[in-house]
Amino acid sequence: MVTAVTDARAVAETVTDPELPILTLADLGVLRDVAEEDGRVVVAITPTYSGCPAMDAMRADLVRALRAAGHDEVEVRTVLHPPWSTDWISAEGRRKLADAGISPPGAAPRRARGPIPLALGPTVRTVRCPRCGSADTEETSAFGPTACRALHRCRACLEPFEHVKEI
């Protein structure tokens, strides 16, 4: 039996990320919950980082898709706790990133409770080339097309590629 919440969740799970349209919000792990409250659909999403400029577009896309599917009353809530982590990207999302030539993130750094230590040295990570699989890569810029991506180049196949930073 298909309920309003089941239908609304199915619709919400098809909405794509405005910055990485190869991924749905569900693939990205941003879509946290879909529920029904007092006759309206309530969707909870978490930004990938504070100040993410794509949040307004995500919210609008969710409302538009749900209303087009017949859900007239829609509310999108922002949930900040726990904070989003790249570990929330689904296996399917990681596959889609690699298929699109974007290196998926490795495991996010683990933090103990309390203050976050400040590391002053360079971040050392192995980033595999999504095209040939080589680990012989170099970061060409810590700043990519969005704040969550960096630019890399493979020394083996010489192809440039993006890498989703571990958060």
N, C-alpha and C positions, 0 to 999 in steps of 0.2 A: 504494500500500500504506500503510495507516494503522498507524503504530507507536505504542507507548505514549507516547512523547514528543510525537508529533504530536497525539494525542488529548488528552493532558494540557495542551498549549499551547492547543488550541482551547477547552478548558474554562476554563483560567485567563484567557483573553482575554475571557470573558463576565462575569467578576466585576466588579461595579460599585464605584465609590468611595463610601464611606459618607457623605462630606460633600457630594459632588456626584453623586448617583445617576444623573444623566443621562449620565455618563461611565463607561466601563469603565476598569479600571486600565491597560489597553493604550492607550486613548485618551489618558489622562493622562500616559503615559510612565513610570509608576511600575513597571510590569511589565518587568523587565530581561531575564530568562532563564528558560527551563524546560528542565530536563535530567533525565537518569536517572543515578543513582549507586547501585551495589550493590543494585539492585532497588527503589529508592524514587524517587519524583518529588521533585526539588529545584527550588524556585521562588525566584528572586532578585527582590527588590523594593527600591526606593530611596525613602526618605521625601521628601516635598516640602520639608521643612525639619527641622532638628534639633528633636527633641521633639514631632513631629507626633502628636497624640493619636489619630489615626485608624489608626495602624500596627497596633495590636492587633486592631482590627476587620477590617482588610484581611487580616491573617494568618489570623484565624479564618474569614473568608469564603472564602479560597482553600482552606484545609484542608477545610472543609465541602463545597465544590463538587467538589473533586477526589475526596474519599472517596465522595460520592454517585455519582460517575461510575465508581466501581470501582477507584480508586487507593488501596489501603489504607495504604501507607507514603508519607507526605508530609512534607517538611521545607521550611519557608519561611525563607530567609536574608535578612538585611538587608545591602544593599550601599551603602556610603557614598561610594565614590569611583568615578567622578567624582560630585560632588554633582548632584542633580536640578536642572533648569532648566525654566522655562516654555516654552523653545524645544522641549522634548521632547513637548509636547502635539501630537497629530497634527492634520492638517488636518480630519479627520472630527470630532475632539474640539472643535476651534475652532468648527466649524459647529454642533455640538450645543449648545455654550455660547450662541452667538448666537441660535439657534432658541429657547432657553429664556429669552431676555431677559437673559443675563449677558454683559457685554462681555469678549471674549477678550483675553488679554495681547498686547501688542506684542512686539517683539524684546527679549530680556533684555539687560541691560547687559553689555558686554564688559569683562573684567578681564584685565590682564596678570598674569603670574606674580608672586608676591611679595605684600607686604602690600596689603590692600584700602584704597584711599584713603577718608578720611572726608569726605563732602560735608556742609557745614553749612547750605547754602541749601536752599530748598524743591525738591522733585522736580518738574520740569516735564515733563508728558507730555500728549499729545493722546489723549483717550479718546473714541471714537465711541459714540454711542447705539446699542445693539443693536436698538432698535425703529424709529427713523426714519433712522439713519445720520448724523445731525448731529454735527459736531465741537464744537459750542457746548454744552459740558457743564461741570459743576463738581463737584468732590469735596465731599460733605457730611460725610463721616467717613472717616478713614484706616482705621478699624476696622469691619469687616463681621462677618457671622455666623461667619466663620472667620478665622484670622490671615492667610490668603493672599488675602483679598478686601477691597475698599474699597467704600463707598457713594457713588454719584454721582447727579446729577439732570441731565436734559437741559433746556437753556433753550429749545429749539425746541418740543418736544412736551410738556414739563413732567413727563415720566415719570421716576420714580426707577428706578435699576437698580444692579446690582452689577458690579464690575470685578475680574477676576483680576489681581492685582499681578504685575508682571514680576520674576522672580527669576533 
